[in-house]
């Protein structure tokens, strides 16, 4: 049976198990979802025991390239859950919508591939003929376009991304392109001239299609890294601040599936196992704890790694993917000059003990590099440091850069927790019943002063204001010192990035920043 998401699968799974008929030994109810471990997913392909029938509850993961030999009946709800971009707020939203006619045909084809079968559709012929689209929404129209814009400018295909993309056969909306360029500008990858306006017949028009966009030195390097611009910046800064091993893991995990497996039968046991890796305030360092433990288990033997993943309810395929991506990222950093090595094989590079990892035990430096990549994805606790919730109560509310109320997702270690600071960096924002932020970490004022936006010092109020929204109570002299340090750091980074040499003499300034952040 095809269902739109994990929530619907979980609900139906519980109802069937509680049923007098379907909960008996005559039926084996098998969920099939991308967040499940490979072992759980393989159950769908195994022959059931004698006198038992399988009921598979699946998302569109089973829609194509999957053949279950003993499947004789498909029940299709006609619904799919997709990630779409909210053009107004740049929020990723999980939307339940009707699937396309092409996808519905693929679902029907899962039955009777090797023997006669039937397909039951739980929607009307009117829905199929007049509501469902012929094909799924093109990816260009529903996903962020930052990497696409970087590729256009780096390849010299056009000097204006808006003009170029609007000529595509199925072009994205102009507001989506502008949102992507705004993100690239925030990261420091693209220079955009200020928008100009013209008056035509009493109406004011924004000449965005007449702008010329150019890549910065950082942007030229980010275009060579096949990750989101924020993660690419994180990798470059990780090598400069010598926390490369941790940052490789963080960037790879944010680009791959979660290593935490969902388990229907032992959900409480799985949650307890996952909590054993939890960092007190950072989801990013939690992933590092998982990877370090998995790497230690893998160093013993392959079978030991399998037992470790099974015991702790971890997805070994996801962890293997993280390992592969770590190696790819090192190769790319070598190619663009930010990692130097005497060996020709990246498999022989021990990043864990290399000179690029000398500060990795200093959590505040890792957090600073993560924040440098994610900024301006920083939210403010609603009532400062007093905002917090005791366990099993409503989670604390935050306000993002657009002053929109957001909440920690339940997968975050900061969910339903008394906050120890005011500022939270997050990886992504998405909307379901509420607007949630996931992959979060508490960040300190010093980190924001060094890696945030423009700083304005209010001498009379003894405050430093970052990007007109982050207000820090700090002495004017201290604020001026940080602003001057920021200018020197920016100039140094531009010089290093311009010549693609992370080994330029910069130890004094970098070490000074490391000491400053370590003593806050």
Secondary structure, DSSP 8 states (H G I E B T S, - for coil): -B-SSHHHHHHHHHHHHHSTTTTSTTEEEEEE-TTS-HHHHHGGGS---TT-EEEEEE-GGGSSS---TT--EEEE--EEEEEEEETTTTEEEEEEEE--HHHHHHHHTTTTSSS--EEEESS-HHIIIIIS-SS---GGGTS--HHHHHHHHHTTS-S-HHHHHTTSTT---HHHHHHHHHHHHHHTSEE-----EEEETTEEEE-GGG---EE-HHHHHHTTSSS-HHHHHHHHHHHHTT-HHHHHHHHHHHHS--SB---SSSHHHHHHHHHTT--SSBHHHHHHHHHHHHHHHHHH-HHHHHHHHHHTTB-HHHHHHHHHHHHHHHHHHHHTTSS--SSS-GGG--GGGSGGGTTTT-HHHHHHHHHHHHTT-EEEETTGGG----TTS---EEE-TT--EEEE-TTSTTTT---SSSEEEEEEEEESSSEEEEEEEEE-HHHHHHHSS-EEEETTTTEEEETTTEEEE--HHHHHHHHHHHHHHHHHHHHHHHHT-TTSS-HHHHHHHHHHHHT-
